[in-house]
Amino acid sequence: MGQAAKSRPWCNKLETRGGGLLQQSASNHCLNAAGTMTVQWTAVAAFLYGEVGVLLVLCLPFISPLRWQKIFMIPLWSRMAVFWNKMFLTIIVLLIILFLDAVREVRKYSAIQVNEKVANVNANAIDHIQMKLFRSQRNLYISGFSLFLWLVLRRTITLLTQLAKGMASHAALEMQVNDATKAAKKYMTENERLQEALNEKGSGENKEAVDTTNGKLRKEIGQLKAELEKTSNALHKANNEVAAVKKQSEGLKREYDRLMKEYERLQNASSEAEDKKDL
């Protein structure tokens, strides 16, 4: 304890000269290790880095939504899906609590800093308050970005799932359209051949049979055309849905890039503040 007090002589000054919140803050600082993050904020920072990594992987262009859908259908993920909503809400609540606590700390140390500047307190005390304020702001950024990226991550996974389903339905509809088109062409070709064969015979006795056959063929062709039109409409609708989901995904990607640039800017500002503090 004697060596610790000698290594931090300004702590004693703060405890003797400071009053109220300043004295309590100085005492707490003397008891804690300088410059180290607490366990909960270290966990939140690690969680933030994990979110950034997962979002970067999800945004990789060479991994298609269909492949992500296959990954999400792995039995392990299927088991976790049962608890996904509860886990999501639990993490949201924890991040909101930490974010509000960081806001409270920022407001508290901002008010203390203003009061101590007016009171012309020791420069070491002001530096101490500024350090506390910087840590509070750092925690505010970490918790805020973690909360926001957690929501973005959930939305991204939802959009990828919807896009994969749309692409699968689009492929199925294309196959149906191709099959219907081939069948219609086949029936039309057979009808033409039959008509040519009957015209060559020119038999009056077979005229009624030819008319009946032609009527059946026309009816089948009409049904095939109606089915083809219905399938084409469904394909057009699926194309519109896929385009809308792609547009939402692109907008989300642009917003994510903008937030990453803002986060890098804030990190650079925090690093510069730490460098100035070390100097």
Contacts in CASP RR format, 6 or more apart in sequence:
PFRMAT RR
TARGET T0000
AUTHOR 0000-0000-0000
METHOD contacts of the structure
MODEL  1
MGQAAKSRPWCNKLETRGGGLLQQSASNHCLNAAGTMTVQWTAVAAFLYG
EVGVLLVLCLPFISPLRWQKIFMIPLWSRMAVFWNKMFLTIIVLLIILFL
DAVREVRKYSAIQVNEKVANVNANAIDHIQMKLFRSQRNLYISGFSLFLW
LVLRRTITLLTQLAKGMASHAALEMQVNDATKAAKKYMTENERLQEALNE
KGSGENKEAVDTTNGKLRKEIGQLKAELEKTSNALHKANNEVAAVKKQSE
GLKREYDRLMKEYERLQNASSEAEDKKDL
4 30 0 8 1.000
5 11 0 8 1.000
5 12 0 8 1.000
8 30 0 8 1.000
10 122 0 8 1.000
10 124 0 8 1.000
10 125 0 8 1.000
10 128 0 8 1.000
11 26 0 8 1.000
11 29 0 8 1.000
11 30 0 8 1.000
13 122 0 8 1.000
13 124 0 8 1.000
13 125 0 8 1.000
14 22 0 8 1.000
14 23 0 8 1.000
14 26 0 8 1.000
14 27 0 8 1.000
14 30 0 8 1.000
14 122 0 8 1.000
14 124 0 8 1.000
14 125 0 8 1.000
14 128 0 8 1.000
15 23 0 8 1.000
15 26 0 8 1.000
15 27 0 8 1.000
15 30 0 8 1.000
17 121 0 8 1.000
17 122 0 8 1.000
17 125 0 8 1.000
18 26 0 8 1.000
18 121 0 8 1.000
18 125 0 8 1.000
21 108 0 8 1.000
21 112 0 8 1.000
22 112 0 8 1.000
22 116 0 8 1.000
22 121 0 8 1.000
22 125 0 8 1.000
22 129 0 8 1.000
25 109 0 8 1.000
25 112 0 8 1.000
25 128 0 8 1.000
25 129 0 8 1.000
25 132 0 8 1.000
26 125 0 8 1.000
26 128 0 8 1.000
29 128 0 8 1.000
29 132 0 8 1.000
35 135 0 8 1.000
37 45 0 8 1.000
40 98 0 8 1.000
41 98 0 8 1.000
41 139 0 8 1.000
41 142 0 8 1.000
44 95 0 8 1.000
44 98 0 8 1.000
44 139 0 8 1.000
44 142 0 8 1.000
44 143 0 8 1.000
44 146 0 8 1.000
45 142 0 8 1.000
47 146 0 8 1.000
48 142 0 8 1.000
48 145 0 8 1.000
48 146 0 8 1.000
48 149 0 8 1.000
51 146 0 8 1.000
51 149 0 8 1.000
51 150 0 8 1.000
51 153 0 8 1.000
52 149 0 8 1.000
52 260 0 8 1.000
54 153 0 8 1.000
55 149 0 8 1.000
55 152 0 8 1.000
55 153 0 8 1.000
55 156 0 8 1.000
55 256 0 8 1.000
57 63 0 8 1.000
58 68 0 8 1.000
58 153 0 8 1.000
58 156 0 8 1.000
58 157 0 8 1.000
58 160 0 8 1.000
59 156 0 8 1.000
59 253 0 8 1.000
59 256 0 8 1.000
64 167 0 8 1.000
65 160 0 8 1.000
65 161 0 8 1.000
65 163 0 8 1.000
65 164 0 8 1.000
65 167 0 8 1.000
66 164 0 8 1.000
66 167 0 8 1.000
66 168 0 8 1.000
68 160 0 8 1.000
68 161 0 8 1.000
68 164 0 8 1.000
69 160 0 8 1.000
69 161 0 8 1.000
69 164 0 8 1.000
69 165 0 8 1.000
69 168 0 8 1.000
71 77 0 8 1.000
72 157 0 8 1.000
72 161 0 8 1.000
88 150 0 8 1.000
88 154 0 8 1.000
91 150 0 8 1.000
92 147 0 8 1.000
92 150 0 8 1.000
92 151 0 8 1.000
95 143 0 8 1.000
95 144 0 8 1.000
95 146 0 8 1.000
95 147 0 8 1.000
95 150 0 8 1.000
96 147 0 8 1.000
98 139 0 8 1.000
98 143 0 8 1.000
99 140 0 8 1.000
99 143 0 8 1.000
99 144 0 8 1.000
99 147 0 8 1.000
101 139 0 8 1.000
102 136 0 8 1.000
102 139 0 8 1.000
102 140 0 8 1.000
102 142 0 8 1.000
102 143 0 8 1.000
102 144 0 8 1.000
103 140 0 8 1.000
105 132 0 8 1.000
105 135 0 8 1.000
105 136 0 8 1.000
105 139 0 8 1.000
105 140 0 8 1.000
106 133 0 8 1.000
106 136 0 8 1.000
106 137 0 8 1.000
106 140 0 8 1.000
108 136 0 8 1.000
109 129 0 8 1.000
109 132 0 8 1.000
109 133 0 8 1.000
109 136 0 8 1.000
110 133 0 8 1.000
112 129 0 8 1.000
113 126 0 8 1.000
113 129 0 8 1.000
113 130 0 8 1.000
113 133 0 8 1.000
116 125 0 8 1.000
116 126 0 8 1.000
116 129 0 8 1.000
117 126 0 8 1.000
127 277 0 8 1.000
130 277 0 8 1.000
131 277 0 8 1.000
134 270 0 8 1.000
134 273 0 8 1.000
134 274 0 8 1.000
134 277 0 8 1.000
137 270 0 8 1.000
138 270 0 8 1.000
141 263 0 8 1.000
141 266 0 8 1.000
141 270 0 8 1.000
145 259 0 8 1.000
145 263 0 8 1.000
148 259 0 8 1.000
149 259 0 8 1.000
152 252 0 8 1.000
152 255 0 8 1.000
152 256 0 8 1.000
152 259 0 8 1.000
155 252 0 8 1.000
156 249 0 8 1.000
156 252 0 8 1.000
159 245 0 8 1.000
159 248 0 8 1.000
159 249 0 8 1.000
159 252 0 8 1.000
160 249 0 8 1.000
162 245 0 8 1.000
163 242 0 8 1.000
163 245 0 8 1.000
163 246 0 8 1.000
163 249 0 8 1.000
166 238 0 8 1.000
166 241 0 8 1.000
166 242 0 8 1.000
166 245 0 8 1.000
167 242 0 8 1.000
169 238 0 8 1.000
170 235 0 8 1.000
170 238 0 8 1.000
170 239 0 8 1.000
170 242 0 8 1.000
173 231 0 8 1.000
173 234 0 8 1.000
173 235 0 8 1.000
173 238 0 8 1.000
174 235 0 8 1.000
176 231 0 8 1.000
177 228 0 8 1.000
177 231 0 8 1.000
177 232 0 8 1.000
177 235 0 8 1.000
180 224 0 8 1.000
180 227 0 8 1.000
180 228 0 8 1.000
180 231 0 8 1.000
181 228 0 8 1.000
183 224 0 8 1.000
184 221 0 8 1.000
184 224 0 8 1.000
184 225 0 8 1.000
184 228 0 8 1.000
187 217 0 8 1.000
187 220 0 8 1.000
187 221 0 8 1.000
187 224 0 8 1.000
188 221 0 8 1.000
190 217 0 8 1.000
191 214 0 8 1.000
191 217 0 8 1.000
191 221 0 8 1.000
194 213 0 8 1.000
194 217 0 8 1.000
195 210 0 8 1.000
195 214 0 8 1.000
198 206 0 8 1.000
198 210 0 8 1.000
END
